[in-house]
Amino acid sequence: MAISFTVNGQKRQVDGDSAKPLLWVLREDLDMVGTKFGCGAGLCGACTVHVGGEAVRSCQTPLGDVAGKAITTIEGVQAGDAGKRIAAAWVKHDVPQCGYCQAGQIMSATALLATTPKPSDEEIDAAMMGNLCRCSTYVRIRAAIKDAAGIKDMQA
């Protein structure tokens, strides 16, 4: 079955099983390997992408659910203002260590700033819940999000 959607502004069509997880469509069929496989159960956030501007776990999103929708991956997130600000703040605050979770972290943070330009600590925590970082850079992640939002944080 041919399913059409847009990825990072480009119209794409994939012939495949509508139940195939979007993660594997991106990685295997479209050769976009920036989105990572973490747990396969939607619990770690490494596979986060935007579908219609909303952060979703691509390992749990069937291909059929994205028909006709706009998808943004880590490869395309910096095209938007929030993505550029998050990327710059990530570098400034030296967020990554091993880096494996960073694509998902950046996608969730970017979705947050797109809908909540000046998030509170509670809003940041809620948006980032489910994005696991085995290196425990959570303090730097929060500081980077606040910096990208233009929030002065005396603790950062």
Buried (B, 14 or more C-beta within 10 A) or exposed (E): EEBEBBBBEEEBEBEBBEEBBBBBBBBEBBEBBBBBBBEBEBEBBBBBBBBEEEBBBBBBBBBBBBBEBBBBBBBBBBEBEBBBBBBBBBEEBEBBBEEBBBBBBBBBBBBBBBEBEEBEEEBBEEBBEBBBBEBEBBEBBBBBBBBBBEBEEEEB
